[in-house]
Amino acid sequence: MDISEDLRWDLAKSPFASVLPTNYVPSTEDLIHLAFRSSYRTQAPPQRVRT
């Protein structure tokens, strides 16, 4: 199983697909950037744990 094909398939189903050219193959850095950006936007900020 090729992981890059998996990532490309995930991107094709993601909101980014509408703004990316159809022949665009993201680099690892792009994928990490998009993943962090989307998870940061959709998840609540981590709560600070008091020790």
URRA-V280231 format. One record per residue. N is the residue number from 1. PHI is phi in whole degrees, -180 to 180 (* if undefined). PSI is psi as a letter, one per 30 degrees, with the letter a starting at -180 (none if undefined). Layout:
BEGIN
N:PHI:PSI, N:PHI:PSI
END
This chain:
BEGIN
1:*:k, 2:-90:j, 3:-67:e, 4:-67:e, 5:-66:e, 6:-60:e, 7:-65:e, 8:-65:e, 9:-65:e, 10:-60:e, 11:-64:e, 12:-64:f, 13:-90:f, 14:-89:l, 15:-60:f, 16:-67:f, 17:-60:e, 18:-73:f, 19:-104:f, 20:-94:k, 21:-59:k, 22:-67:f, 23:-97:g, 24:-75:k, 25:-114:j, 26:-69:k, 27:-81:l, 28:-59:e, 29:-62:e, 30:-62:e, 31:-62:e, 32:-63:e, 33:-61:e, 34:-65:e, 35:-64:e, 36:-66:e, 37:-64:e, 38:-71:e, 39:-71:e, 40:-66:e, 41:-75:e, 42:-95:f, 43:-103:l, 44:-67:k, 45:-60:k, 46:-62:k, 47:-79:k, 48:-76:k, 49:-93:k, 50:-85:k, 51:-108:none
END
